[in-house]
Amino acid sequence: MNKKLFTLKDLCKDYENTPILKNINLDIYEGEFLTLLGPSGCGKTTILRLLAGFENPNSGEIILQEKNINNIPPEEREINTVFQSYALFPHMTIFDNVAFGLKMKKTPKDEIKKEVENALTMVKLSKHSHKKPHELSGGQQQRVAIARAVVNKPLILLLDESLSALDYKLRKEMQIELKMLQRKLGITFLFVTHDQEEALSMSDRIVVMNKGKIEQIGTPKEIYEDPKNLFVAQFIGEANCFETKIIEQQDGLMSLQYYEKIFHLKSKKILTNYCTILIRPEDFRVEKNLEDVKTNNYFVGELENIIYKGTTIDLLVKLEDGKEVIASEFYNEDSDALGYAIGSKLYLYWVDGWEVLLGHE
């Protein structure tokens, strides 16, 4: 891990006596792509505004390279922000938009020309420098906003839902471009989104937030495969959750009762009374015959619907207790030939160890 760039220490923020952030503790490292992920109103953008200096915390510290910057104004923080609306100057050319910050710093003209040309080359817009923002597409305008920010060589670039205005195809393209650009620049990016897929595909680390608190910090793999609680598990991807009663636990083995069935699972966790088994749709294996199931840990249900998703199909299965679950399979000629029929009986099982066990909440 690189050196710490920022530390947020016991950070709290209220608006009109309503708590927005509650004791946020977070380290941000040099050169990482860090994403704040969570539902609307969880405090993501507030953290960006506090870092940028647009807001002041009620309590706690914002530390930049071991120096408290709580009272330092925005223009002195070496931090740039790319807003959701891009906030480009409509009357200026693309060149002048990108050059604006350097002109405010009274940078020599020759240096401005060189730096702006380099920035526009980096975002593949050199040929458009004479145009006005309205003459560019949404994706191009977003790249102008990024060029305008990085030309100032900030210590950190803050991006607030900056892909949300783009259509799906362009958004996917920009996710790749943005990650590649961040690697090329080596600048720390702090990205805010409520889109889980976006966070998983772009981030070095993800901070999952809910109601002003941090629920979990980790790599995309850690967040997805080892969620710390039900909120994280259900917010990141789809999850089938089964509330069970713990019958016995000893020597790393756990016996759990769900409905009328007993499951035997390995677990190093010490849990009491109740436990939730979490299984991702893609981790289910589906069989039409019980003799093909190679484990005693399985569910029985009736196929209610088949949802075609191009490369995959989702099987919506209603279990014996009435609970609906989803199992995903790759769609190809072989899977098409399996001949799943609505109303047919199916057996769902999984590879031992692919489940996640969470304490009762």
C-alpha positions in Angstrom: 0.0 0.0 0.0 1.2 3.5 -0.8 1.7 6.3 1.7 -1.3 7.9 3.3 -2.5 11.0 1.6 -5.6 11.9 3.6 -6.9 10.8 7.0 -10.5 11.5 8.0 -10.6 11.2 11.8 -13.9 11.0 13.8 -15.6 13.2 11.1 -19.1 14.4 11.9 -21.5 16.6 9.9 -25.0 17.8 10.8 -27.5 19.8 8.7 -30.1 21.6 10.8 -29.5 19.2 13.7 -29.9 16.2 11.5 -26.7 13.9 11.5 -25.4 13.3 8.0 -22.0 11.8 8.9 -21.3 9.9 12.1 -17.7 9.4 13.2 -16.2 8.7 9.8 -12.7 7.3 10.0 -11.0 6.7 6.7 -7.5 6.6 5.2 -7.0 7.6 1.6 -3.7 6.5 0.0 -1.5 8.0 -2.8 -2.3 6.8 -6.3 -5.4 4.7 -5.4 -8.8 4.6 -7.0 -11.1 4.7 -4.0 -14.9 4.6 -4.4 -17.6 5.7 -2.0 -20.6 3.5 -2.6 -24.0 3.7 -1.0 -27.7 4.6 -1.5 -28.8 8.2 -2.0 -28.5 10.3 1.2 -25.9 8.1 2.9 -23.3 10.9 3.1 -21.1 10.2 0.1 -21.2 13.6 -1.5 -20.9 15.3 1.9 -17.5 13.7 2.4 -16.4 15.1 -1.0 -17.6 18.5 -0.1 -15.8 18.4 3.2 -12.6 17.3 1.5 -12.9 20.0 -1.1 -13.5 22.7 1.5 -17.0 23.6 0.4 -18.3 22.5 3.8 -16.9 22.5 7.3 -17.3 19.5 9.7 -19.1 19.9 13.0 -16.3 17.9 14.6 -13.4 15.7 13.7 -10.3 16.3 11.5 -9.4 16.3 7.8 -5.7 15.6 7.7 -3.7 16.0 4.5 -0.1 14.7 4.7 -0.1 14.9 8.5 -1.5 18.5 8.4 -5.0 19.5 9.6 -6.7 21.3 6.8 -10.1 21.9 8.4 -9.8 25.7 8.1 -7.9 25.9 4.8 -10.0 27.4 2.0 -10.8 25.3 -1.1 -8.4 27.2 -3.5 -5.4 26.3 -1.3 -6.1 22.5 -0.9 -4.6 21.2 -4.2 -7.9 19.3 -4.7 -10.0 19.4 -7.8 -13.6 18.2 -8.3 -15.4 16.9 -11.4 -19.1 17.5 -10.9 -22.1 15.5 -12.2 -23.0 18.4 -14.5 -19.4 18.9 -15.6 -19.8 22.7 -14.9 -18.1 23.7 -18.2 -18.1 27.4 -19.2 -20.5 27.4 -22.2 -19.1 30.6 -23.8 -15.5 29.4 -23.7 -13.7 27.0 -26.1 -12.5 23.6 -24.9 -8.9 25.0 -24.8 -10.0 27.9 -22.6 -12.1 25.7 -20.3 -9.1 23.5 -19.6 -6.7 26.5 -19.3 -9.0 28.4 -16.9 -7.3 27.1 -13.6 -3.8 27.8 -14.9 -4.8 31.3 -16.0 -6.1 32.0 -12.5 -2.7 30.9 -11.1 -1.1 33.3 -13.5 0.9 30.5 -15.2 3.1 31.8 -18.1 1.3 31.5 -21.5 3.8 29.1 -23.0 3.4 26.8 -20.1 -0.4 27.0 -20.3 -0.3 26.1 -24.0 1.9 23.1 -23.3 0.0 21.8 -20.3 -3.4 22.2 -21.9 -2.3 20.4 -25.1 -0.9 17.6 -23.0 -4.1 17.3 -21.1 -6.3 17.3 -24.2 -4.0 14.7 -25.8 -4.4 12.5 -22.8 -8.2 12.6 -23.0 -8.1 12.2 -26.8 -9.7 15.6 -27.6 -6.8 17.5 -29.2 -8.7 18.0 -32.4 -11.7 19.6 -30.6 -9.8 22.3 -28.7 -11.4 25.1 -30.7 -15.0 23.9 -30.2 -17.5 25.0 -27.5 -18.9 22.5 -25.0 -22.4 22.3 -26.7 -20.7 20.9 -29.8 -19.4 17.9 -28.0 -21.1 14.7 -26.8 -21.7 13.9 -23.2 -18.7 11.6 -23.0 -16.5 14.2 -24.6 -17.7 16.9 -22.2 -16.9 14.7 -19.3 -13.4 14.2 -20.6 -13.0 18.0 -20.9 -14.0 18.3 -17.2 -11.4 15.7 -16.3 -8.7 17.4 -18.4 -9.6 20.8 -16.7 -9.2 19.2 -13.3 -6.0 17.2 -13.9 -4.1 20.0 -15.7 -3.8 21.6 -12.3 -2.0 18.5 -11.0 -4.1 18.0 -7.9 -3.1 15.7 -5.1 -6.5 14.1 -5.4 -9.4 14.2 -7.9 -12.9 14.1 -6.6 -15.6 12.7 -9.0 -19.2 13.1 -7.9 -21.5 10.7 -9.8 -19.6 12.0 -12.9 -20.8 9.1 -15.2 -24.5 9.1 -14.2 -25.6 11.4 -17.0 -24.2 9.1 -19.8 -26.1 6.4 -21.6 -25.3 2.8 -20.7 -22.9 2.0 -23.6 -21.0 5.3 -23.2 -20.9 4.8 -19.4 -19.3 1.4 -19.8 -16.7 2.9 -22.2 -15.9 5.8 -19.8 -15.5 3.4 -16.9 -12.6 1.8 -18.7 -11.1 5.1 -19.9 -11.3 6.7 -16.5 -9.5 3.8 -14.8 -6.8 3.7 -17.5 -6.4 7.5 -17.2 -6.1 7.3 -13.4 -3.3 4.6 -13.7 -1.5 6.8 -16.3 -1.7 9.9 -14.2 -0.9 8.2 -10.9 -3.3 10.7 -9.2 -5.5 9.6 -6.3 -9.2 9.4 -7.5 -12.0 9.5 -5.0 -15.2 8.5 -6.9 -18.7 8.7 -5.6 -21.5 6.4 -7.0 -24.6 4.5 -6.0 -23.9 2.0 -8.9 -22.5 -1.2 -7.5 -21.3 -2.5 -10.9 -19.4 0.7 -11.5 -17.7 0.5 -8.1 -16.7 -3.2 -8.6 -15.3 -2.6 -12.1 -13.2 0.5 -11.4 -12.0 0.6 -7.8 -8.9 -0.5 -6.0 -10.9 -0.2 -2.7 -14.6 0.4 -2.0 -16.1 2.2 1.0 -19.7 1.0 1.5 -21.8 3.6 3.3 -25.2 3.6 4.8 -27.0 6.3 6.9 -23.9 8.4 7.5 -21.7 5.5 8.6 -19.1 3.2 7.0 -20.3 -0.3 6.8 -17.2 -1.9 5.2 -14.0 -1.0 3.5 -12.2 -3.5 1.2 -11.2 -4.5 -2.3 -14.1 -5.3 -4.7 -13.4 -9.0 -4.2 -13.5 -8.7 -0.4 -16.7 -6.6 -0.5 -18.5 -9.0 -2.9 -17.3 -12.4 -1.6 -16.9 -11.6 2.2 -19.6 -9.0 3.1 -19.5 -8.1 6.8 -23.3 -7.7 7.2 -26.6 -8.1 5.4 -26.7 -4.5 4.2 -23.4 -4.9 2.3 -24.3 -8.3 1.1 -27.6 -7.2 -0.4 -26.4 -3.8 -1.7 -23.5 -5.3 -3.6 -25.0 -7.6 -6.2 -27.9 -10.0 -5.9 -28.0 -12.3 -2.9 -30.2 -15.1 -1.8 -30.6 -15.0 2.0 -31.8 -17.8 4.3 -32.5 -17.1 8.0 -31.6 -20.3 9.9 -31.6 -21.5 13.5 -28.2 -22.8 14.9 -28.8 -26.3 16.2 -25.2 -27.1 17.1 -21.7 -25.7 16.6 -18.4 -27.4 17.5 -15.0 -28.2 16.0 -15.5 -25.8 13.0 -18.8 -27.5 12.0 -22.2 -25.9 12.2 -25.7 -27.5 12.0 -28.4 -25.1 10.9 -32.1 -25.6 10.5 -34.0 -23.9 7.7 -37.7 -24.7 7.3 -37.8 -28.5 7.8 -34.2 -29.2 6.6 -30.9 -29.4 8.4 -27.7 -28.0 6.8 -24.2 -29.0 7.9 -21.6 -26.4 7.0 -18.0 -25.6 8.0 -17.5 -22.3 9.8 -14.7 -20.7 11.9 -17.1 -18.0 13.0 -18.6 -18.3 16.4 -22.3 -17.4 16.1 -25.2 -17.8 18.5 -28.9 -18.7 18.1 -29.5 -17.6 14.5 -27.5 -17.3 11.3 -28.1 -16.1 7.8 -26.8 -18.2 4.9 -26.1 -16.0 1.9 -25.7 -17.6 -1.6 -25.1 -15.6 -4.8 -27.3 -16.5 -7.7 -24.2 -17.5 -9.8 -23.0 -19.9 -7.0 -26.1 -22.1 -7.2 -25.9 -25.3 -9.2 -29.3 -26.5 -10.7 -30.3 -30.1 -11.3 -33.6 -31.7 -12.4 -32.9 -35.0 -10.7 -32.0 -35.6 -7.0 -29.5 -38.3 -7.9 -27.4 -35.7 -9.7 -27.0 -33.6 -6.5 -23.7 -34.5 -4.8 -24.4 -33.0 -1.4 -26.9 -33.0 1.4 -27.0 -29.2 1.4 -29.7 -28.4 -1.2 -33.0 -26.7 -1.7 -36.1 -28.0 -3.5 -38.4 -25.7 -5.5 -40.6 -25.2 -8.5 -39.4 -23.1 -11.5 -41.6 -20.0 -11.8 -39.9 -18.0 -14.5 -36.9 -17.8 -16.8 -35.3 -14.4 -17.3 -33.1 -14.1 -20.4 -30.2 -11.7 -20.0 -28.1 -12.4 -23.1 -25.1 -14.2 -21.8 -26.9 -15.6 -18.8 -30.4 -16.7 -17.8 -31.9 -16.2 -14.3 -34.1 -19.0 -13.0 -36.7 -17.8 -10.5 -37.5 -20.7 -8.2 -40.1 -20.9 -5.5 -39.0 -23.1 -2.6 -41.1 -25.4 -0.6 -41.6 -22.8 2.1 -42.8 -20.2 -0.4 -39.5 -18.2 -0.6 -38.4 -17.1 -4.1 -34.7 -17.4 -5.0 -32.7 -16.8 -8.1 -30.1 -19.1 -9.7 -28.0 -17.8 -12.7 -26.6 -19.9 -15.5 -24.6 -19.1 -18.6 -26.8 -19.2 -21.7 -25.6 -21.1 -24.7 -26.8 -23.9 -26.9 -26.2 -26.5 -24.2 -28.1 -24.7 -21.5 -30.9 -24.1 -24.0 -31.1 -27.8 -24.6 -31.5 -28.5 -20.9 -35.2 -27.8 -21.5 -36.2 -26.1 -18.2 -40.0 -26.0 -18.1 -42.0 -23.6 -16.0 -43.6 -25.5 -13.1 -40.9 -28.2 -13.1 -39.2 -29.4 -9.9 -35.6 -28.3 -9.4 -32.9 -29.0 -6.9 -30.5 -26.1 -6.0 -27.2 -26.8 -4.3 -23.8 -25.1 -4.1 -20.1 -26.0 -3.6 -19.2 -26.2 0.1 -17.5 -23.0 1.2 -19.1 -20.8 -1.4 -21.8 -19.7 1.0 -21.4 -16.7 3.4 -22.5 -17.1 7.0 -23.6 -13.9 8.8 -24.7 -13.4 12.4 -28.3 -12.6 13.0 -29.1 -8.8 12.8 
